[in-house]
Amino acid sequence: MKRSLLLFLLVGALKLNAQFSLPTPGGVQSDLKYTQNYSTQQVFCLLDSIYYWKLDTATLVWNPLSKEINIIYDSNYDQVYGEWHEFINGVLKPFARDSFSYNANHRAVFHERWLWNGSGWDKCFIEINTYNGSNYITNNLQLIWSLNTWKNNSQTNYTYDVNNNCLSYAYQIWSNNAWVNNTQAFYTYNTNNALTYMLYQKWNVNLQVWENLFQTNYIVNGIGAPTVCYTDTWYNSQWDSSGRQNYFYSGNNDPIQVIHEAWTGSGWVNSDIQGMTWDANHFEESFVGRKYDLSTGALNQGDSAFQYFKTITGLQEIEKEGTIRIYPNPSSGTFKIETGNEKQKLQVLDLNGRALITKEINGATELDASSLSDGIYTLTLQNKLGLSIRKLVIEK
């Protein structure tokens, strides 16, 4: 399960759920898909540390495995540094460290990883990210350190529709001084921009053609989060059932359990069960995963992670510099917005975090959102002082 190393911004119960993110092989988390809930309260938290444990299946005792500590943020609360330490014979020792840099929109454009060699740090790999005008990642390039120089290793390219839904990614590896196809995926969404289908393919190097590997169909709830997913594997030129995932949520729409099942030919058996807990501000506190033997049902592997946050108030400071008025709200689609005289970037986001409207404003302005459907949206205003967030309601 992918773990975000960056800050989490919560507007009420805004949640960045990595388990629902589209895959980004060879790349960092690209915010392609996440589930959100909203209220009027602002809470801003930074990830302080993560502790990982591994289950001894013989004794059913959890043993410490590793942890991420020494997480450092810049003045914009973007993570710029973090260290991974692992337990070896009960002693915590350095393992890896990461550094990040960002563009003006707080997107990670550079990531470097070092590995501990016992007495010092060795370069391992770097990642360079490129984004489109809507701040969605379009390319992730990974280079590895080899023979005292950086060499191409892999790249992933992404495409999007007009609603900024990820339509595809193509993963390539560097071989013989050229990019060679490896895997690709295609995604389909419903009219509410919720993911409903994924097709995953593998490149056949010998035949020089793409071949189906597996497909997944998603059944989603009213907020676009999956409730059941069915996975089929391509075998003998046809699709065979292979997996099913069942998702369960709390009353606050926090995902609390995911049950992965495998098809045996006659029935479904558990293969992996994941459980999550959340704090009062809807930040994920813990994750526990257990894997089972498909033949016997015996527990054969277990992993867990515990995340610790620290709450800050940095994003509240913009509110002290002037009053923001939005009226009428609700409206049929036209809003009057009054701010200070500071130049600001305005965005209207849907419940999946996609930017539907982006514009620069300076002082009072009229926002025409009449093209949007009835519903709840998020308005963000950003200037050099920070970020302000409001709820917009359209009722026609």
Contacts in CASP RR format, 6 or more apart in sequence:
PFRMAT RR
TARGET T0000
AUTHOR 0000-0000-0000
METHOD contacts of the structure
MODEL  1
MKRSLLLFLLVGALKLNAQFSLPTPGGVQSDLKYTQNYSTQQVFCLLDSI
YYWKLDTATLVWNPLSKEINIIYDSNYDQVYGEWHEFINGVLKPFARDSF
SYNANHRAVFHERWLWNGSGWDKCFIEINTYNGSNYITNNLQLIWSLNTW
KNNSQTNYTYDVNNNCLSYAYQIWSNNAWVNNTQAFYTYNTNNALTYMLY
QKWNVNLQVWENLFQTNYIVNGIGAPTVCYTDTWYNSQWDSSGRQNYFYS
GNNDPIQVIHEAWTGSGWVNSDIQGMTWDANHFEESFVGRKYDLSTGALN
QGDSAFQYFKTITGLQEIEKEGTIRIYPNPSSGTFKIETGNEKQKLQVLD
LNGRALITKEINGATELDASSLSDGIYTLTLQNKLGLSIRKLVIEK
1 18 0 8 1.000
1 19 0 8 1.000
1 274 0 8 1.000
1 287 0 8 1.000
1 305 0 8 1.000
2 18 0 8 1.000
2 19 0 8 1.000
2 21 0 8 1.000
2 29 0 8 1.000
3 18 0 8 1.000
3 50 0 8 1.000
3 305 0 8 1.000
3 307 0 8 1.000
4 16 0 8 1.000
4 18 0 8 1.000
4 29 0 8 1.000
4 47 0 8 1.000
5 47 0 8 1.000
5 68 0 8 1.000
5 71 0 8 1.000
5 79 0 8 1.000
5 82 0 8 1.000
5 98 0 8 1.000
5 100 0 8 1.000
6 29 0 8 1.000
6 47 0 8 1.000
6 78 0 8 1.000
6 79 0 8 1.000
6 100 0 8 1.000
6 108 0 8 1.000
7 44 0 8 1.000
7 45 0 8 1.000
7 46 0 8 1.000
7 47 0 8 1.000
7 73 0 8 1.000
7 77 0 8 1.000
7 78 0 8 1.000
7 79 0 8 1.000
8 16 0 8 1.000
8 45 0 8 1.000
8 46 0 8 1.000
8 47 0 8 1.000
8 283 0 8 1.000
8 309 0 8 1.000
9 44 0 8 1.000
9 315 0 8 1.000
9 387 0 8 1.000
10 42 0 8 1.000
10 43 0 8 1.000
10 44 0 8 1.000
10 45 0 8 1.000
10 281 0 8 1.000
10 282 0 8 1.000
10 283 0 8 1.000
11 38 0 8 1.000
11 39 0 8 1.000
11 41 0 8 1.000
11 42 0 8 1.000
11 43 0 8 1.000
11 378 0 8 1.000
11 389 0 8 1.000
12 37 0 8 1.000
12 38 0 8 1.000
12 39 0 8 1.000
12 40 0 8 1.000
12 41 0 8 1.000
12 42 0 8 1.000
12 43 0 8 1.000
12 281 0 8 1.000
12 282 0 8 1.000
13 36 0 8 1.000
13 37 0 8 1.000
13 38 0 8 1.000
13 39 0 8 1.000
13 252 0 8 1.000
13 253 0 8 1.000
13 254 0 8 1.000
13 281 0 8 1.000
13 282 0 8 1.000
14 36 0 8 1.000
14 37 0 8 1.000
14 38 0 8 1.000
14 282 0 8 1.000
15 34 0 8 1.000
15 35 0 8 1.000
15 36 0 8 1.000
15 37 0 8 1.000
15 253 0 8 1.000
15 254 0 8 1.000
15 282 0 8 1.000
15 283 0 8 1.000
15 284 0 8 1.000
16 31 0 8 1.000
16 34 0 8 1.000
17 34 0 8 1.000
17 35 0 8 1.000
17 225 0 8 1.000
17 255 0 8 1.000
17 284 0 8 1.000
18 29 0 8 1.000
19 255 0 8 1.000
19 258 0 8 1.000
19 274 0 8 1.000
20 33 0 8 1.000
20 34 0 8 1.000
20 35 0 8 1.000
20 225 0 8 1.000
20 226 0 8 1.000
20 255 0 8 1.000
21 29 0 8 1.000
21 30 0 8 1.000
21 31 0 8 1.000
21 32 0 8 1.000
21 33 0 8 1.000
21 34 0 8 1.000
22 30 0 8 1.000
22 32 0 8 1.000
22 33 0 8 1.000
22 166 0 8 1.000
22 169 0 8 1.000
22 185 0 8 1.000
22 187 0 8 1.000
22 195 0 8 1.000
22 198 0 8 1.000
23 169 0 8 1.000
23 185 0 8 1.000
24 30 0 8 1.000
24 32 0 8 1.000
24 137 0 8 1.000
24 140 0 8 1.000
24 156 0 8 1.000
24 169 0 8 1.000
25 154 0 8 1.000
25 156 0 8 1.000
25 169 0 8 1.000
25 171 0 8 1.000
25 183 0 8 1.000
26 127 0 8 1.000
26 140 0 8 1.000
26 142 0 8 1.000
26 154 0 8 1.000
26 156 0 8 1.000
26 171 0 8 1.000
27 127 0 8 1.000
27 129 0 8 1.000
27 140 0 8 1.000
27 142 0 8 1.000
27 156 0 8 1.000
28 108 0 8 1.000
28 111 0 8 1.000
28 127 0 8 1.000
28 129 0 8 1.000
28 140 0 8 1.000
30 129 0 8 1.000
30 136 0 8 1.000
30 137 0 8 1.000
30 140 0 8 1.000
30 158 0 8 1.000
31 136 0 8 1.000
31 137 0 8 1.000
32 136 0 8 1.000
32 137 0 8 1.000
32 158 0 8 1.000
32 166 0 8 1.000
33 166 0 8 1.000
33 195 0 8 1.000
33 352 0 8 1.000
34 352 0 8 1.000
34 353 0 8 1.000
35 223 0 8 1.000
35 224 0 8 1.000
35 225 0 8 1.000
35 253 0 8 1.000
35 255 0 8 1.000
35 352 0 8 1.000
36 223 0 8 1.000
36 351 0 8 1.000
36 352 0 8 1.000
36 353 0 8 1.000
37 223 0 8 1.000
37 252 0 8 1.000
37 253 0 8 1.000
37 282 0 8 1.000
38 351 0 8 1.000
38 376 0 8 1.000
38 378 0 8 1.000
38 391 0 8 1.000
40 391 0 8 1.000
42 315 0 8 1.000
42 316 0 8 1.000
42 389 0 8 1.000
43 281 0 8 1.000
43 311 0 8 1.000
44 77 0 8 1.000
44 311 0 8 1.000
44 312 0 8 1.000
44 313 0 8 1.000
44 314 0 8 1.000
44 315 0 8 1.000
44 316 0 8 1.000
45 281 0 8 1.000
45 283 0 8 1.000
45 309 0 8 1.000
45 310 0 8 1.000
45 311 0 8 1.000
45 312 0 8 1.000
46 71 0 8 1.000
46 73 0 8 1.000
46 77 0 8 1.000
46 309 0 8 1.000
46 310 0 8 1.000
46 312 0 8 1.000
47 71 0 8 1.000
47 79 0 8 1.000
47 307 0 8 1.000
47 308 0 8 1.000
47 309 0 8 1.000
48 71 0 8 1.000
48 308 0 8 1.000
48 309 0 8 1.000
48 310 0 8 1.000
49 67 0 8 1.000
49 68 0 8 1.000
49 69 0 8 1.000
49 71 0 8 1.000
49 307 0 8 1.000
49 308 0 8 1.000
50 67 0 8 1.000
50 68 0 8 1.000
50 305 0 8 1.000
50 306 0 8 1.000
50 307 0 8 1.000
50 308 0 8 1.000
51 64 0 8 1.000
51 67 0 8 1.000
51 305 0 8 1.000
51 306 0 8 1.000
51 308 0 8 1.000
52 64 0 8 1.000
52 65 0 8 1.000
52 66 0 8 1.000
52 67 0 8 1.000
52 303 0 8 1.000
52 304 0 8 1.000
52 305 0 8 1.000
53 62 0 8 1.000
53 63 0 8 1.000
53 64 0 8 1.000
53 65 0 8 1.000
53 303 0 8 1.000
53 304 0 8 1.000
53 305 0 8 1.000
53 306 0 8 1.000
54 62 0 8 1.000
54 63 0 8 1.000
54 65 0 8 1.000
54 302 0 8 1.000
54 303 0 8 1.000
54 304 0 8 1.000
55 61 0 8 1.000
55 62 0 8 1.000
55 63 0 8 1.000
55 290 0 8 1.000
55 299 0 8 1.000
55 301 0 8 1.000
55 302 0 8 1.000
55 303 0 8 1.000
55 304 0 8 1.000
56 62 0 8 1.000
56 63 0 8 1.000
57 298 0 8 1.000
57 299 0 8 1.000
57 300 0 8 1.000
57 301 0 8 1.000
57 302 0 8 1.000
60 299 0 8 1.000
62 304 0 8 1.000
63 87 0 8 1.000
64 87 0 8 1.000
64 90 0 8 1.000
65 86 0 8 1.000
65 87 0 8 1.000
65 303 0 8 1.000
66 84 0 8 1.000
66 85 0 8 1.000
66 86 0 8 1.000
66 87 0 8 1.000
66 95 0 8 1.000
67 84 0 8 1.000
67 85 0 8 1.000
67 92 0 8 1.000
68 82 0 8 1.000
68 83 0 8 1.000
68 84 0 8 1.000
68 85 0 8 1.000
69 82 0 8 1.000
69 83 0 8 1.000
69 85 0 8 1.000
70 81 0 8 1.000
70 82 0 8 1.000
70 83 0 8 1.000
71 79 0 8 1.000
71 81 0 8 1.000
71 82 0 8 1.000
72 79 0 8 1.000
72 80 0 8 1.000
72 81 0 8 1.000
72 82 0 8 1.000
73 79 0 8 1.000
73 80 0 8 1.000
74 80 0 8 1.000
74 102 0 8 1.000
76 102 0 8 1.000
76 106 0 8 1.000
77 312 0 8 1.000
77 314 0 8 1.000
77 315 0 8 1.000
78 100 0 8 1.000
78 102 0 8 1.000
78 106 0 8 1.000
78 108 0 8 1.000
79 100 0 8 1.000
80 99 0 8 1.000
80 100 0 8 1.000
80 101 0 8 1.000
81 97 0 8 1.000
81 98 0 8 1.000
81 99 0 8 1.000
81 100 0 8 1.000
82 97 0 8 1.000
82 98 0 8 1.000
82 99 0 8 1.000
83 94 0 8 1.000
83 96 0 8 1.000
83 97 0 8 1.000
83 98 0 8 1.000
84 94 0 8 1.000
84 95 0 8 1.000
84 96 0 8 1.000
84 97 0 8 1.000
84 98 0 8 1.000
85 92 0 8 1.000
85 93 0 8 1.000
85 94 0 8 1.000
85 95 0 8 1.000
86 92 0 8 1.000
86 93 0 8 1.000
86 95 0 8 1.000
87 93 0 8 1.000
93 116 0 8 1.000
93 118 0 8 1.000
94 116 0 8 1.000
94 118 0 8 1.000
95 115 0 8 1.000
95 116 0 8 1.000
96 113 0 8 1.000
96 114 0 8 1.000
96 115 0 8 1.000
96 116 0 8 1.000
96 124 0 8 1.000
97 113 0 8 1.000
97 114 0 8 1.000
97 116 0 8 1.000
97 121 0 8 1.000
98 111 0 8 1.000
98 112 0 8 1.000
98 113 0 8 1.000
98 114 0 8 1.000
99 111 0 8 1.000
99 112 0 8 1.000
100 108 0 8 1.000
100 110 0 8 1.000
100 111 0 8 1.000
101 108 0 8 1.000
101 109 0 8 1.000
101 110 0 8 1.000
102 108 0 8 1.000
102 109 0 8 1.000
103 109 0 8 1.000
103 131 0 8 1.000
105 131 0 8 1.000
105 135 0 8 1.000
107 129 0 8 1.000
107 131 0 8 1.000
107 135 0 8 1.000
107 137 0 8 1.000
108 129 0 8 1.000
109 128 0 8 1.000
109 129 0 8 1.000
109 130 0 8 1.000
109 131 0 8 1.000
110 126 0 8 1.000
110 127 0 8 1.000
110 128 0 8 1.000
110 129 0 8 1.000
111 126 0 8 1.000
111 127 0 8 1.000
111 129 0 8 1.000
112 123 0 8 1.000
112 125 0 8 1.000
112 126 0 8 1.000
112 127 0 8 1.000
113 124 0 8 1.000
113 125 0 8 1.000
113 126 0 8 1.000
114 121 0 8 1.000
114 122 0 8 1.000
114 123 0 8 1.000
114 124 0 8 1.000
115 121 0 8 1.000
115 122 0 8 1.000
115 124 0 8 1.000
116 122 0 8 1.000
122 145 0 8 1.000
123 145 0 8 1.000
124 144 0 8 1.000
124 145 0 8 1.000
125 142 0 8 1.000
125 143 0 8 1.000
125 144 0 8 1.000
125 145 0 8 1.000
125 153 0 8 1.000
126 142 0 8 1.000
126 143 0 8 1.000
126 150 0 8 1.000
127 140 0 8 1.000
127 141 0 8 1.000
127 142 0 8 1.000
127 143 0 8 1.000
128 140 0 8 1.000
128 141 0 8 1.000
128 143 0 8 1.000
129 137 0 8 1.000
129 139 0 8 1.000
129 140 0 8 1.000
129 141 0 8 1.000
130 137 0 8 1.000
130 138 0 8 1.000
130 139 0 8 1.000
130 140 0 8 1.000
130 141 0 8 1.000
131 137 0 8 1.000
131 138 0 8 1.000
132 138 0 8 1.000
132 160 0 8 1.000
134 160 0 8 1.000
134 164 0 8 1.000
134 355 0 8 1.000
134 358 0 8 1.000
135 355 0 8 1.000
136 158 0 8 1.000
136 160 0 8 1.000
136 164 0 8 1.000
136 166 0 8 1.000
137 158 0 8 1.000
138 157 0 8 1.000
138 158 0 8 1.000
138 159 0 8 1.000
139 155 0 8 1.000
139 156 0 8 1.000
139 157 0 8 1.000
139 158 0 8 1.000
140 155 0 8 1.000
140 156 0 8 1.000
141 152 0 8 1.000
141 154 0 8 1.000
141 155 0 8 1.000
142 153 0 8 1.000
142 154 0 8 1.000
142 155 0 8 1.000
143 150 0 8 1.000
143 151 0 8 1.000
143 152 0 8 1.000
143 153 0 8 1.000
144 150 0 8 1.000
144 151 0 8 1.000
144 153 0 8 1.000
145 151 0 8 1.000
151 174 0 8 1.000
152 174 0 8 1.000
152 179 0 8 1.000
153 173 0 8 1.000
153 174 0 8 1.000
154 171 0 8 1.000
154 172 0 8 1.000
154 173 0 8 1.000
154 174 0 8 1.000
154 182 0 8 1.000
155 171 0 8 1.000
155 172 0 8 1.000
155 174 0 8 1.000
155 179 0 8 1.000
156 169 0 8 1.000
156 170 0 8 1.000
156 171 0 8 1.000
156 172 0 8 1.000
157 169 0 8 1.000
157 170 0 8 1.000
157 172 0 8 1.000
158 166 0 8 1.000
158 168 0 8 1.000
158 169 0 8 1.000
159 166 0 8 1.000
159 167 0 8 1.000
159 168 0 8 1.000
159 169 0 8 1.000
160 166 0 8 1.000
160 167 0 8 1.000
161 167 0 8 1.000
161 189 0 8 1.000
163 189 0 8 1.000
163 193 0 8 1.000
163 354 0 8 1.000
163 356 0 8 1.000
164 354 0 8 1.000
164 355 0 8 1.000
165 187 0 8 1.000
165 189 0 8 1.000
165 193 0 8 1.000
165 195 0 8 1.000
165 354 0 8 1.000
166 187 0 8 1.000
167 186 0 8 1.000
167 187 0 8 1.000
168 184 0 8 1.000
168 185 0 8 1.000
168 186 0 8 1.000
168 187 0 8 1.000
169 184 0 8 1.000
169 185 0 8 1.000
170 181 0 8 1.000
170 183 0 8 1.000
170 184 0 8 1.000
171 182 0 8 1.000
171 183 0 8 1.000
171 184 0 8 1.000
172 179 0 8 1.000
172 180 0 8 1.000
172 181 0 8 1.000
172 182 0 8 1.000
173 179 0 8 1.000
173 180 0 8 1.000
173 182 0 8 1.000
174 180 0 8 1.000
180 203 0 8 1.000
180 205 0 8 1.000
181 203 0 8 1.000
181 210 0 8 1.000
182 202 0 8 1.000
182 203 0 8 1.000
183 200 0 8 1.000
183 201 0 8 1.000
183 202 0 8 1.000
183 203 0 8 1.000
183 213 0 8 1.000
184 200 0 8 1.000
184 201 0 8 1.000
184 203 0 8 1.000
184 210 0 8 1.000
185 198 0 8 1.000
185 199 0 8 1.000
185 200 0 8 1.000
185 201 0 8 1.000
186 198 0 8 1.000
186 199 0 8 1.000
187 195 0 8 1.000
187 197 0 8 1.000
187 198 0 8 1.000
188 195 0 8 1.000
188 196 0 8 1.000
188 197 0 8 1.000
188 198 0 8 1.000
189 195 0 8 1.000
189 196 0 8 1.000
190 196 0 8 1.000
190 220 0 8 1.000
192 222 0 8 1.000
192 224 0 8 1.000
193 350 0 8 1.000
193 352 0 8 1.000
193 354 0 8 1.000
194 218 0 8 1.000
194 220 0 8 1.000
194 222 0 8 1.000
194 224 0 8 1.000
194 225 0 8 1.000
194 352 0 8 1.000
195 218 0 8 1.000
195 220 0 8 1.000
195 224 0 8 1.000
195 226 0 8 1.000
196 217 0 8 1.000
196 218 0 8 1.000
196 220 0 8 1.000
197 215 0 8 1.000
197 216 0 8 1.000
197 217 0 8 1.000
197 218 0 8 1.000
198 215 0 8 1.000
198 216 0 8 1.000
198 218 0 8 1.000
199 212 0 8 1.000
199 215 0 8 1.000
200 212 0 8 1.000
200 213 0 8 1.000
200 214 0 8 1.000
200 215 0 8 1.000
200 216 0 8 1.000
201 210 0 8 1.000
201 211 0 8 1.000
201 212 0 8 1.000
201 213 0 8 1.000
202 210 0 8 1.000
202 211 0 8 1.000
202 213 0 8 1.000
203 209 0 8 1.000
203 210 0 8 1.000
203 211 0 8 1.000
204 210 0 8 1.000
204 211 0 8 1.000
211 234 0 8 1.000
212 234 0 8 1.000
212 239 0 8 1.000
213 233 0 8 1.000
213 234 0 8 1.000
214 231 0 8 1.000
214 232 0 8 1.000
214 233 0 8 1.000
214 234 0 8 1.000
214 242 0 8 1.000
215 231 0 8 1.000
215 232 0 8 1.000
215 234 0 8 1.000
215 239 0 8 1.000
216 229 0 8 1.000
216 230 0 8 1.000
216 231 0 8 1.000
216 232 0 8 1.000
217 229 0 8 1.000
217 230 0 8 1.000
218 226 0 8 1.000
218 228 0 8 1.000
218 229 0 8 1.000
219 226 0 8 1.000
219 227 0 8 1.000
219 228 0 8 1.000
219 229 0 8 1.000
220 226 0 8 1.000
220 227 0 8 1.000
221 227 0 8 1.000
221 249 0 8 1.000
223 253 0 8 1.000
223 351 0 8 1.000
224 351 0 8 1.000
224 352 0 8 1.000
225 247 0 8 1.000
225 249 0 8 1.000
225 253 0 8 1.000
225 255 0 8 1.000
226 245 0 8 1.000
226 247 0 8 1.000
227 246 0 8 1.000
227 247 0 8 1.000
228 244 0 8 1.000
228 245 0 8 1.000
228 246 0 8 1.000
228 247 0 8 1.000
229 244 0 8 1.000
229 245 0 8 1.000
229 247 0 8 1.000
230 241 0 8 1.000
230 243 0 8 1.000
230 244 0 8 1.000
231 241 0 8 1.000
231 242 0 8 1.000
231 243 0 8 1.000
231 244 0 8 1.000
231 245 0 8 1.000
232 239 0 8 1.000
232 240 0 8 1.000
232 241 0 8 1.000
232 242 0 8 1.000
232 243 0 8 1.000
233 239 0 8 1.000
233 240 0 8 1.000
233 242 0 8 1.000
234 240 0 8 1.000
240 263 0 8 1.000
241 263 0 8 1.000
241 265 0 8 1.000
242 262 0 8 1.000
242 263 0 8 1.000
243 260 0 8 1.000
243 261 0 8 1.000
243 262 0 8 1.000
243 263 0 8 1.000
243 268 0 8 1.000
243 271 0 8 1.000
244 260 0 8 1.000
244 261 0 8 1.000
244 263 0 8 1.000
244 268 0 8 1.000
245 258 0 8 1.000
245 259 0 8 1.000
245 260 0 8 1.000
245 261 0 8 1.000
246 258 0 8 1.000
246 259 0 8 1.000
246 261 0 8 1.000
247 255 0 8 1.000
247 257 0 8 1.000
247 258 0 8 1.000
248 255 0 8 1.000
248 256 0 8 1.000
248 257 0 8 1.000
248 258 0 8 1.000
248 259 0 8 1.000
249 255 0 8 1.000
249 256 0 8 1.000
250 256 0 8 1.000
250 278 0 8 1.000
252 278 0 8 1.000
252 282 0 8 1.000
254 276 0 8 1.000
254 278 0 8 1.000
254 282 0 8 1.000
254 284 0 8 1.000
255 276 0 8 1.000
256 275 0 8 1.000
256 276 0 8 1.000
256 277 0 8 1.000
256 278 0 8 1.000
257 273 0 8 1.000
257 274 0 8 1.000
257 275 0 8 1.000
257 276 0 8 1.000
258 273 0 8 1.000
258 274 0 8 1.000
258 275 0 8 1.000
259 270 0 8 1.000
259 272 0 8 1.000
259 273 0 8 1.000
259 274 0 8 1.000
260 270 0 8 1.000
260 271 0 8 1.000
260 272 0 8 1.000
260 273 0 8 1.000
260 274 0 8 1.000
261 268 0 8 1.000
261 269 0 8 1.000
261 270 0 8 1.000
261 271 0 8 1.000
262 268 0 8 1.000
262 269 0 8 1.000
262 271 0 8 1.000
262 294 0 8 1.000
264 294 0 8 1.000
269 292 0 8 1.000
269 294 0 8 1.000
269 297 0 8 1.000
270 292 0 8 1.000
270 297 0 8 1.000
271 291 0 8 1.000
271 292 0 8 1.000
271 294 0 8 1.000
272 289 0 8 1.000
272 290 0 8 1.000
272 291 0 8 1.000
272 292 0 8 1.000
273 289 0 8 1.000
273 290 0 8 1.000
273 292 0 8 1.000
274 287 0 8 1.000
274 288 0 8 1.000
274 289 0 8 1.000
274 290 0 8 1.000
275 287 0 8 1.000
275 288 0 8 1.000
275 289 0 8 1.000
276 284 0 8 1.000
276 286 0 8 1.000
276 287 0 8 1.000
276 288 0 8 1.000
277 284 0 8 1.000
277 285 0 8 1.000
277 286 0 8 1.000
278 284 0 8 1.000
278 285 0 8 1.000
279 285 0 8 1.000
279 309 0 8 1.000
281 311 0 8 1.000
283 307 0 8 1.000
283 309 0 8 1.000
284 307 0 8 1.000
285 306 0 8 1.000
285 307 0 8 1.000
286 304 0 8 1.000
286 305 0 8 1.000
286 306 0 8 1.000
286 307 0 8 1.000
287 304 0 8 1.000
287 305 0 8 1.000
288 302 0 8 1.000
288 303 0 8 1.000
288 304 0 8 1.000
289 302 0 8 1.000
289 303 0 8 1.000
289 304 0 8 1.000
290 299 0 8 1.000
290 301 0 8 1.000
290 302 0 8 1.000
291 299 0 8 1.000
291 300 0 8 1.000
291 301 0 8 1.000
291 302 0 8 1.000
292 298 0 8 1.000
292 299 0 8 1.000
292 300 0 8 1.000
293 299 0 8 1.000
293 300 0 8 1.000
314 386 0 8 1.000
315 386 0 8 1.000
315 387 0 8 1.000
315 388 0 8 1.000
317 385 0 8 1.000
317 386 0 8 1.000
318 381 0 8 1.000
318 383 0 8 1.000
318 385 0 8 1.000
318 386 0 8 1.000
318 387 0 8 1.000
318 388 0 8 1.000
319 388 0 8 1.000
321 340 0 8 1.000
321 342 0 8 1.000
321 385 0 8 1.000
322 339 0 8 1.000
322 340 0 8 1.000
323 338 0 8 1.000
323 340 0 8 1.000
324 337 0 8 1.000
324 338 0 8 1.000
324 339 0 8 1.000
324 381 0 8 1.000
324 388 0 8 1.000
324 390 0 8 1.000
325 336 0 8 1.000
325 337 0 8 1.000
325 338 0 8 1.000
326 335 0 8 1.000
326 336 0 8 1.000
326 337 0 8 1.000
326 338 0 8 1.000
326 379 0 8 1.000
326 390 0 8 1.000
326 392 0 8 1.000
327 335 0 8 1.000
327 336 0 8 1.000
328 335 0 8 1.000
328 336 0 8 1.000
329 335 0 8 1.000
329 391 0 8 1.000
329 392 0 8 1.000
329 393 0 8 1.000
330 393 0 8 1.000
330 394 0 8 1.000
330 395 0 8 1.000
331 393 0 8 1.000
331 394 0 8 1.000
331 395 0 8 1.000
332 370 0 8 1.000
332 394 0 8 1.000
332 395 0 8 1.000
332 396 0 8 1.000
333 368 0 8 1.000
333 369 0 8 1.000
333 370 0 8 1.000
333 372 0 8 1.000
333 394 0 8 1.000
333 396 0 8 1.000
334 366 0 8 1.000
334 367 0 8 1.000
334 368 0 8 1.000
334 369 0 8 1.000
334 370 0 8 1.000
335 366 0 8 1.000
335 367 0 8 1.000
335 369 0 8 1.000
335 392 0 8 1.000
336 364 0 8 1.000
336 365 0 8 1.000
336 366 0 8 1.000
336 367 0 8 1.000
337 346 0 8 1.000
337 361 0 8 1.000
337 364 0 8 1.000
337 365 0 8 1.000
337 366 0 8 1.000
337 367 0 8 1.000
337 379 0 8 1.000
338 363 0 8 1.000
338 364 0 8 1.000
339 361 0 8 1.000
339 363 0 8 1.000
339 364 0 8 1.000
339 381 0 8 1.000
340 363 0 8 1.000
341 362 0 8 1.000
341 363 0 8 1.000
342 362 0 8 1.000
342 363 0 8 1.000
342 383 0 8 1.000
342 384 0 8 1.000
342 385 0 8 1.000
343 360 0 8 1.000
343 361 0 8 1.000
343 362 0 8 1.000
343 383 0 8 1.000
344 360 0 8 1.000
344 361 0 8 1.000
344 362 0 8 1.000
344 363 0 8 1.000
344 381 0 8 1.000
344 382 0 8 1.000
344 383 0 8 1.000
345 358 0 8 1.000
345 359 0 8 1.000
345 360 0 8 1.000
345 361 0 8 1.000
345 380 0 8 1.000
345 381 0 8 1.000
345 382 0 8 1.000
345 383 0 8 1.000
346 357 0 8 1.000
346 358 0 8 1.000
346 359 0 8 1.000
346 360 0 8 1.000
346 361 0 8 1.000
346 365 0 8 1.000
346 367 0 8 1.000
346 379 0 8 1.000
346 380 0 8 1.000
346 381 0 8 1.000
347 355 0 8 1.000
347 357 0 8 1.000
347 358 0 8 1.000
347 379 0 8 1.000
347 380 0 8 1.000
347 382 0 8 1.000
348 355 0 8 1.000
348 356 0 8 1.000
348 357 0 8 1.000
348 358 0 8 1.000
348 367 0 8 1.000
348 369 0 8 1.000
348 372 0 8 1.000
348 377 0 8 1.000
348 378 0 8 1.000
348 379 0 8 1.000
348 392 0 8 1.000
349 355 0 8 1.000
349 356 0 8 1.000
349 377 0 8 1.000
349 378 0 8 1.000
349 379 0 8 1.000
349 380 0 8 1.000
350 356 0 8 1.000
350 377 0 8 1.000
350 378 0 8 1.000
351 376 0 8 1.000
351 377 0 8 1.000
353 378 0 8 1.000
356 369 0 8 1.000
356 372 0 8 1.000
356 377 0 8 1.000
357 367 0 8 1.000
357 369 0 8 1.000
361 381 0 8 1.000
367 379 0 8 1.000
369 377 0 8 1.000
369 392 0 8 1.000
369 394 0 8 1.000
372 394 0 8 1.000
373 394 0 8 1.000
374 394 0 8 1.000
374 395 0 8 1.000
374 396 0 8 1.000
375 393 0 8 1.000
375 394 0 8 1.000
375 395 0 8 1.000
376 391 0 8 1.000
376 392 0 8 1.000
376 393 0 8 1.000
377 391 0 8 1.000
377 392 0 8 1.000
377 393 0 8 1.000
377 394 0 8 1.000
378 389 0 8 1.000
378 390 0 8 1.000
378 391 0 8 1.000
378 392 0 8 1.000
379 389 0 8 1.000
379 390 0 8 1.000
379 391 0 8 1.000
379 392 0 8 1.000
380 387 0 8 1.000
380 388 0 8 1.000
380 389 0 8 1.000
380 390 0 8 1.000
381 387 0 8 1.000
381 388 0 8 1.000
381 389 0 8 1.000
381 390 0 8 1.000
382 388 0 8 1.000
END
